[in-house]
Amino acid sequence: MDGVFISVEVNGDAAADAALAAKLEEVCPVSIFKGTPSGVEINAEFLDECVLCGLCLDAAPDGAVTVTKLYSGETLTR
């Protein structure tokens, strides 16, 4: 996707956790996450709005969410 500088992934079992999905949807100020009954969906159209606030990393269990800065290769996770 042209103009996208951030990649966000929800890893492993966390991706199928509906409760975590709802929490991520609630904390993200730019609507990158969408909670569904089957888990987390990433709203790719909003990835370029990511402000690297870290709220998703704080809300998720360690290692569940990975944010990658595509322009530098730096990965943010907890």
Secondary structure, 3 states (H helix, E strand, C coil): CCCCCEEEEECHHHHHCHHHHHHHHHHCCCCCEEEECCEEEECHHHHHHCCCCCHHHHHCCCCCEEEEECCCCCEECC
